[in-house]
C-alpha cells in the first residue's frame, strides 16, 4: 500500500524500483533507482512533531530493504539509507538516522537516532542508540552500542565482510528485473 500522509506528501518512487505489493509506504518518502523493497516492509514518514511538521525518508539508488523491516521517522526527523546499502529482515530504524553507502545492517538489528558511515557492517540483533559509527567499521552481532561504549565495541571491517552489500546489490538487480518482467 502506497499512500499520502495527512498533508498530502505522497511517496516518490523511481520507475526502476521494485516495491512488493505487501509493503506499506506512507508520506514524505523518496525511493531511488533500482531499489528493492521486499514483502511486509513498513516505511513511514507521517508522524507529526509539536509544530505539525513531518520528517522525510530518502532511500538512495540500489539499496535493498528486506522482509519485515520497519523504517519510520519521529516528528520532523530525517532518515537516509545510502546507495547500495542492505537492510536485512526485521531491522528497525527509527528517529534521526543516517546510514551510509554500501552498508550491511543485519537481521533484527535496531538503529535509533544514529549515524553510520559508509561501508559499515552491523551484526545480527545489534542495537545502536544515539551513536556515530565511523566509516569502514563494524559492530558484532548482539552488541548494544551507546555513546559511552562505542570506542570499545567497534572495530575495522574485515576483508570478508567489505563487499557483502555490493554483492547483494548485484543480485538484487536480477531480482528486480525478473519481478518487473513477470508483471509484479
N, C-alpha and C positions, 0 to 999 in steps of 0.2 A: 504494500500500500504506500503510495506516494501522495502526500497532501501538504497543503499550506498550513502555516501557523495562524494565530488569531489576528496577525497584522497583514496577512496576505503574502508573506515570504514563502515562495514555493521552491523546492529543491531544483537546482540546475544540474542536469546530468548530461555528460558528454554522450554523443551518439554511439561511440565505440565502447562505452562502459556496459557491463552486464550487471543487472540488479535482479536477483531472484524474486519470483512472484510472492514469496512469503516474507520478504524483508519489509521493514517499515522505515520510511524516511519522512520526517516531518520538519518543516521550517526552513531556516536560513542555512542551506547546505549546498556546497559546490563539489561535484564529483568529476574528476578529471578523466582524461583519455585512457582507455584500456584498463579501467579499474574493475575489479571483480568484487561483488558484494553477494555473499552466499545466503543460504537458507536461514530464516529466523533471526537475521541481524536486525537490531533496532538502532537507528541513528536519529537523534532528536536534538534540534536547536530551537526549542519552542518555549522553554521556561522563561518567565519574565523576572527581572530584578525589581527592587523597590521603586525604580523610576520607569517601569514598564518598558524596559529595553530587553531585546533578546540577543543571544550570542550568535556565533557563526561557527560552522564546521567546514573545513576545507580538506578534501581527500585528493591528494595530488596524483598525477599520472602513474599508471602501472602498479598502484597499491592494491592489496588484496585484504578483504575483511571476511574472515571465515565464520562458519556456522555459529549462531548464538551469541556473537559479540554484541556488546551494548556500549554505545558511544553517545554521551549526552552532556550538553553544556549546563552550567548553573547560572541563571541570570544572563548577564551580558558577557560571560566568559567566551573565549575562543579556543577551539581545538584544531590543530593542524596535524594531519597524517602525511608524512613525507613521501616523495616519489619512490616507488618500488618497495615500500615498507609492507611487511606482512603482519597482520593482526590475526592471531590464531583463534581457534574455537573457544568461546566462553570468556574472552577477555572483556574487562570492564574499564572504560576510560571515561573519567568524569572531571568536570571543573575546567580550569585554565590549563591546557596541556599542549605541548609541542612535542611531536615525535619526529625525529629527523628522517633523512633519506636512507633507504636500504637498511632499515632496522628489522629485527625479528622479535616480536613480542609474543611469547609462547602461551600455550593453553592455560586458561583460567587465571591469568595474571590480572592484577588491579593497578591501574595508574590513576592517581588523584593529584590534581594541581602540581604537575611536574613537567620538567623539561628534559628531553632525551636527545642527545646529539646524534649526528649521522653515524651510520654503521655500528649501531649498538645491538646487543643481544640481551634479552630479558628471559630468564629461565621460567620453567613451568611453575605456576602458582606463586610467583614472586609478587610482592606488594611494594609499590613505590608511592610514598606520600610526601608531598612538598619537597622534592629533591631536584637537583640539577645534575644530570648524568653526562659527563663529558663524552665527546665523540670517541669511537673505537674502544668502548669499554663494555663490560658485561657484568651481569649480576646472576648468580647461580639460582637454580630452582629453589623455591620455598623460602627465600630470604625476604625479610621485612626491612625495607630500606627507608630511612628517615634522614633528616638533616644532620642529626647528631651521630649517625653511624656510617654515613656514606663513604668516608675515606677508608674505613677498614674493610668494607664489603665489596667494593667494585674492583675490577682488575681488567687488564687488557683483553681484548677478544682474541682467542687462539685462532690460528690459521684455518682450522677445520670448520669454524663457525662463521668466518668472514663472508663467504659467498652464499650462505643459506638463502637470504632474501632474494638475491639476484637469480639463483637457480629456480626458486619458486615463481618469481615473476615471469620467467620464460615459459614455464609450464602453464601458468595462468593464461597467457596469450592464446595458447592452443585451446584451452578450455573455453575461454570467452568466444573464440571464433566458432567452435563446434556448437555451443549453445545458440548463438545467433543464427548460424546456418540451418540449425534444426528447428528454428521458429520459436525459440524460447525467449 
